[in-house]
């Protein structure tokens, strides 16, 4: 179960009355469809753990037997630490240990252990926990560091369907909408043009400032950079004035400076005809390192050099002003453009070493977009000849042909539509890709990719992927081997899994060398993709032969702060064929959103079933 599902189960177990999906959707600020999916996962968990429950069509689900389940083991350390921090910060007062433990559904003993880790997190921001007899505990430290902790640890995320935590609703919808309206109107009035993503990021900062000021927690005058002036300062001053008037607190210059430093460098009207030499050198170094590590030569692209250079200027400004993007709307970039994201991680590592600061995931995702534009552009020049086999009427066939061509005309050289009775006279060798609404006929080539009679959004996604990558399965199947496939493993952390997978590869590469390179790459993170999948890989190209090793665990294990993994695919591309990694990433990305195939693999963790699921991805999402 994910974090939100754990919270829903906690709520069900504390109530004496049932809850239905509509009530859950409302309480947890999620869609009805998401609530229904969450309930299915929770009921499956209850069945597996022999937790008794009842169900009535109108009233919903009720947990009947509760005593045998300990949330000490159910919740994860990472999530629980964030829960503790949220409760401390948004309670804004002393809180007793017993009350805190009750909110978290854990024992005071477990809480004491967790508080040690919380203190470690707080130490990074020069914050600490102090206790007062009969009152409880509270976090103390400078206001600027408290806000940095809330923002950097993503404790206030209104984008991610997790606005309800531990019985504490910390998101004030009315306040947020008011702040959003104020910020939007003032930016428009002042002609301060920023991107949608930058707007969302800035809005989060303004909203945090608002709720802290309403609770009488203000920034001290010496806590903010007083060097930010001009347009950004003027806009920020008007925002603070408007909000302070509405919520009846005195506007302070420190709050204006805090917003101004966050807004500075984001104005899209900012242009330059001259790229500083040091920026040019940074971009050159980044592209050189990417070529050295992954054998991907992008130095030829003037467009990429310019776009990265122009992006670096405001990026470095944001780093300098401690105002990096943290917008969670970027997070789907990791899954959607997984290989481009991998290139961006290398770029981010270079920038982090240069500026002695770690880049946020949103900043890495922004870099990934620039790389993806160039990689996509390279694919556009490789136009395909397509054959579409269907059993529809001629008029429907022509409609299908028109629909495919209009969607993908830049990727298509020629498209022919044939009925089943016509294909005996077709030379299949002249076509790069074959799609068909029929597969259960001997006359249809085995490499044909299944589509529906009436093309759906999923069909168009399949077509797009295939035109970009070709019929990939036959190309990647040799990368897998039964000898490098293990299942039903009971391991507890990702280092154990990486060690086991490295051991499987001893006939291809040195086990220790592979393990060290993969664990070094894991430091940068972002190798888990949700849906219980992780794709660890070495930091550099190590071998003369590309290969994959696969482990399927008996139970999911934490792979990152937000994701669990149960299917782990160790990918190792060769120095001679570095494009194998890009192709494999793109193909495996189909698994990220295909819950059905993932469940099939987990429920029947055999090599043949795994390969069959990969094959199915070519014609099913």
N, C-alpha and C positions, 0 to 999 in steps of 0.2 A: 504493500500500500504506500501511496505517497503521503506527504505531510498533511495535506488538507483532509484526506480520507481518515487519517489517524485522529485528527481533531473532531471530525464528524462522529466517529465511533466513540470518542470520549464523551461527547455531548449526549449521544444516545444512551450511554451507560450511566449517566448521572440523572437522567430524567425518569420520572415514574409514568409518564404518558408517551404514546407513540409519536413519531415524526414522519411526515410524508415528504416527497421530493420537492414539492412547492415550498414548504416551510424551510427545508434545508437550503434551497436556492436563495431564498430571501435572507436567511441568517448569515450565510457565508458569501453573499454577494457574487454568486455564480449563476450561469444559465440553468434553465430547467434540464436541458439535455446533459450538461456536465454533472448536475446533482444525481440524475438517474444513473449515469455511468459510475459515479462514486459509490452509490448504494449497491450496485451489482458487485463491485470489488469488495465492499465491506461484508456483504452477505457471503461471498465466496470465502473470505477470511474466517467468518464465524463458523461456516460449515467445516472448514479445515481444522479449526481449533475447538470444535465441539462446544461452541457458545450458543446457548439456546435463545431463540427469538420468536416473536409472533408477527404476523402480518395481516392487516385488514386493508381492503382496497381503498377506502376513503381516508382512514386515519393514518395508515402507514406502518412503519416498523417500530418494534419495541424490544429491547434486550431484556430477557427474562432472568438469565443466570449470569451473574457478574463476578462472583468472588474469585474465580480461578485465573483471571487475566490480570497480569501486572503490567502497567504502563511503564514501569522502570525499564523493562526490556523492549517494549513495543516502540517507544519513541527513540529517535536517534540523538546522539550527543549534539551534532551540529544544529539540528532544528531546535533542540531544547535550550541550547545556549542563546540562540536568537530570541526564543520565547522569554527567557529570563531577562534579557536586556530590554525587550519591548515593555515588559511589565514594569521594570524599574523606571525607565524613561518616561512612560506615558501615565504612570500613576502620579508622578511628580510629588511624591511624599514618602515618608518612611513606610516600609512594609515588613510585616512580621514573617519569620521563617515558615511558620505553620500555614499562614495564608498563602504564601508563595508556593509551597509544596502542594497545597490543595488545588490551586489553579492549574498546576502542571500535572496533576494526577500521579505524583510520585511520592516516595517516602522522604522524610527529612534527612535520612542518611544519604540517599542518592543525591538529594539537593546539595548537601555539603560538598560532595565530590564534584558536582557540576559547577558550583560557585568558584572552585579553584581555577577551572578553565575560563570562566567568565572574567575573573580577575586578570588572567593572562591577556585576554582580548582588550580589556580596559587599559591595561598597562601600555599597550601600543599607542593609546591616545592620551597618555598621562592622566588617566582617570582612575579612581579607586572606590571601593565600597567601605563605608564606615557603619558601625553598629552602635545603637544607643539602647541601653536597658529599658525594657517596657515599651519601647517605640518600634524597634525593628532596625532595618538597614536601609541605606540610601546611597546613591552614586554621587560622588562629589568630584569637582574639577571645573576647569574653565568652561564657559558656555560655548565658545568656539570649538573646543575639543568634543564636547557632547554632541554638537551638531554634525561634526565630521564623522563621529562614530555612527550616528543614526544613518547618515547618508552613505558612507563607505561600506557599512555592514548590511546595507539594504534592509533596514528595519522598518522603513516606511515606504512600502511599494504598492502604489495604487493601480498598477498595471497588471499584476500577476494573479488576480483572483484569490489573494490571500490577505484580505483586509480584515479578517476576523481571527484573532489569535488568543487562545487560552481563555476564552470567555471574556476577553477584553476587546471591545470594538474601538479601535484607536483612530479610525478614519471618519472624519466629520464631513459627510457628503455636502451638506448645506454650505459649510465654510469653504470647501474645495471649489464648489461651483461659483461662489462669489469671487474668490481669489482668481480663478480661471478667467472670469469675465473681466475683472479689473486689469489683469496682465495683458490680455488680448487687446482690449480697447486702447490702453495706453501705448502699447507697441505700435499699433496701427496709427494712432494720432501722431506719434513722434516719428513715423516712417522708419522705424527700426525693424528691418526685415531679417528674420532668422528662419531657419528651416523648421519643419514640423517636429523633428526629433530634438532639436535644440530648444524649441519652445516647451516641450514636455519636460525636459531636464530642468530648465529654469523654473518652470511652474512648480515642480517638486520642491525646489529650494525655497521659493516664495511661500509656499504652503507651510513648510516646516517652520520658517521664520514667524509666520502668522500664529501658529498654534503655540509656539514657545513664548512669543510676546503676550499673547492672551493669558498665558499662565504666569506672567510677570517674570519671565526669564529672558533678560536682555543681554546682548553682547556688550562687553566693556569697551571703552573708547580705544584702548591700546591693543585690542585683539584683532583688529582688521587693518589691512593695508590701506593707508590713506592716500596712496599715489594714484588711484583710479579716479579719473575726472572725465569731463566732456560729455559726449552723448550718452554713454552708459550710466553715468552718475545722474544725469538729468532725468532719464527714464526711471531709474530706481527710486529717486526722490519722489516722483509723482506716484509711483506704486505704493510706497510706504505711507505717504500722506493720505491717500485714498483709503487704504486698509485701516490705518490707525484711527481715522475719523469714524469709520463704521463700527469698529470694535472698542473704541474709547480708551486707547492707550496713547501715551505721548511718543511721537516719532523721534527716533534717535539717529544721530549721524552714523553711529557704528553700524546700525541695521542697514542704512542706505549704502554704506561702503561694502558691506557683506554682499548685498545683491549686485552692486555695480561690478565688483571683482568677478562675480560669477557670470555676469552678462558680457563683460569686456572680451572683445575678440570674436564674438559670435555674429556681429552684424554682417549679413551677406552682401551689403553694399561695399564692403571692404575689398578692394582690388589692388593689384600691383602688376606692373609691367616688368619688374625686375625681381628675380628670385635670388635671394642672398646666396653667396658662394657656399657658406657653411650648410645651407639647406640642400643645395645641389650635391654636396659631398655626402651628406647623410643618406640621401636617396640612392646615390651610386653605391655606397657601402652596403645598404640594405639589399639591393638587387644582386650584388656580388655574393653576399652571404647566402642568399636564397639559391643561387646557382651552385655554390659550393656544397650546400647541404642536401639539396634535392635535385640537382642537375636540371633546373628549370631556368633557361636563359631568357630573361625578359628585358635585358639591357638594350635590345634593339628598339623597343617601343618608346618613341618620343612622347606619345600621348600619355603613357603611364608615368614617365618621368615628370612631366608637367603637372598632371593631376595629383600625384603624390606630393610634389613640392609645394603646390598651392594648398594642399590639405595640411601639410606639416606646419605651415606658418600659424594658423589659428590653433592647431593642436598644441604646439609648444607654448603658445600664449595661455591656453587653458591649464597646462601643466604648471607654468610659472605662477598662475593665480590660484592654483589648487582648486580648479573648477572643471575637472574632467567630466565627460558625459557619463551618466549612470542610467540612462533611459532603458527600461526593460523591453521596449518595443523592438529593440535591435536584436534581441536574443534568438529569434528564429533564424537569423543569418547563419549562426553556427551550424544548424541542421541543413538549411537550404543550400548553402554554398560551402560545404565542409572542407573541400580542398583549398578554396580561396582563403578560408579562415585559417588553414594551416600555414599558408604563406604569410598571412597577416600576423600570426603568432611570432614568426621569425623576425618580422619588422618590429613588432612590439617589444620583443626581447632586446633588440638593438637600442631602441629608444629608451627603454627602462634602464639599461646599463649606462646610457649616456647621461640621463637626467636623474639617476638614482631614485626613481619612483616607479611603482608598478602601474601599468595601464589598466583601466577598467575594461570589462568585457565589451561594453558599448563602444569604447574607443577602438578596440581590436576589430569589432564588427564593421565599424566605419572604414577602417583600412581594407578589410576584406572586400568591400564593395568595389573599391578601385581595382583591386587585382582581378575580381570576377569580370569586370567590364572588358578587360584585355583578353582574358581566357575565353570569354564568350565570343568576342570579336574574331578570335582565331578559328572558332568552330563554324562561324557563319560562312567562311569562304569554302568550306567543304560541303557543297550542295549534293543532295542525294537523289537517286532515281528510285521511285517508290511504286510498288504494286499493291493495290488494295483489292482483295478477293471478297466478294459478298454474294448473298443470295437474294438481295433486294431487287425491286423493280428498277428498270433503267432510269426512271426519273429520280428515284431515291438515290441511286448510285451516283448520278451526276451531282445531286445535292451534297452528298458526302464528300465527293471530290472537291467541290467548290469550297466546302467548309474547311477541309484540311489545307487546301492551297492558300486560302485567305489568312489562316492562322500562322502558316509557316512558309510563306512564299520566299523568304530570304534564305531558307534552308533546303529548298526543293528545286532540283533541276528539271525533273519530269515526274508526273504522277499518272498512272494508268489504273483504271478501275475495270475489273473483269468479273463476270459471273462464273459460277462453278463450271458450267458446261463449256466455257471458253478456254479454260486454263490448260487443256491438253495441248494446245498449240502455242503456249507461252514459253519463251526462253527465260527461265528464272535467273540465269547467270547475269543478265543485263541489269538486274535490280540490286540496289544496295540494301534495301529494307523491304520486307513483305509483311503487310498487315492482312488479317482475315477475320471475318465474323464467324468462320467455320473452321474447326480444327479436327473434328471427328470424321474426316474423309481422307482416304489414302492419296487422293489427287493433290491435296494441299501440302506444300513443303513443310517439313518438320520444324524448320527455323522460323515459320510464320508466327507473328505475335497477335494474340487474341484481342479483338475489340468488340464492343457492342454494336448491334444493328443501328441504333440511334446514338451517336457519339455523346458521351457524358463528359463532365469536367475531368474525371479520372482518366478517360480515354485520351483527352487532349494532353494530360500530364504524361501519360505513357508515350504518346507520339513524340512529344517534345524531348523527353529523355532519350528515346531511341535515335532520333535524328541527330542528337548531340553526340551520342556515344556509340551508335551502331548496335548490332546484336551482341551485347557485351558478354552474356553468360558463357558462350563458347570460348571467349577469350580469357575469362577469369577462372573457369572451372579447373584448368591445370594448376592453378595456384594453390588449390586445396588438396589434401591427401588424407586418407583414412589413418595413416600413421601419425599425423599431426592433429588429430581430433580426439579430445577426451571429454567425457561427460560424467554426470552424477558425482561431481567433485564437491566435497564439503570443506570449503576454504573460508577464511574469515576476513581477509583484507586483500587489497589489490596487489601488494608486493608478493604475497604468496602465489597469486594467480599468474603474475608476470614471470615469477621464477619457474613455475610449472610449465608454462608455455615456452619459455626459453630452453628448458631442458628437452622439450620435444624437437627442437630445431638443431640439435648438436651435429647432425650429419650435414648441415648446410653452412652453419656459422658457429663461431665460438660462443658457447653458452654464456660465459661471464661477460664477454664483450657486448652481446645482445642485451643481457639483463641491465648492465650499466647504462647503455644508451637509451633503452626504453624508460627506465626509471628517471634518467636525466630529463627526458622529454616530458614526463609526467609532472615535473615541477611547475611547468607552464600551464598545466591543466587543460581543460576543454577536449578531453578524449572520450567523454561520455555524452550520449546524445538523447537521453530519455528512452522510454519504451524498453528499459532493461538492457540496453546495448552499449558496449564500450569498444572503442577501436584504438588500443594502445599501439604505438609504433616507435621505432628508434629515432633518435635525434637527427641522424644522418644516414645516408645510404651505405650499407655495410657489405652487401653480398654480391656475388656474380649471378645469382638466381633469385627471382622474385618468388615469394611464398607467403602463405597464411597459415597460422596455427589457431585452432579454435578450442575454447573451453566452455562447457555449459555446466553451471553450478546447480546444486540441489536447492539452494536458497539465494535470493538476491543479496548483494553486499553493497555498502556505501562506496561509490566510486568518486563522487565529488560532493560538494556541499548540498547540492540540490538533486542529484541523480543517483539511483541505484543501478547495478549491472548484474545480469545473470548470464547473458550471452557475451562472451569476450572474444574478439577476433584480433589477434596479433598480426599486423600487416607489415611486411618487410619488402620494400621494392629494391630491385637490383640497380647497380650503377649503370648497367647497359640499357635498362628499360625503366627509367624513372617515371614515365607516363603511366606505368602500371598502378602506381599509388593514386594518381588522379582518377583514373578509370574505376578503380576499386572503391574509392571514397564515394564517387558519384553513384555507383551501383548500390552499395550497401546503404546509402542514404534512403533508398526506397523502403528499407526495413524500419526506419525511424518512425514512420507513420502507419505502418502496417501491423496493427496489433494482432490480427488474425494469424498471420504467418509466424509471428514471434511466439504466440501461445502454442501453435502447432509444434514448433521446435522444442519448447520447454516441456511440453507434455509427452513428447516422444523424442528424446534427445539422442537419436542415432545419426550416424554419418549420412546414411542414405536419405533420411528424412530432411536433414539440414540442406543437403544439396538440392533436393526436390523443392524445398521452399525457396531457395535462391533462384531456381529455374522458374518458379511460379511468379516471381517478381517481374518478369518480363511481360507478363500479361495480366497482372492483378496488383492493385494497390490496397 
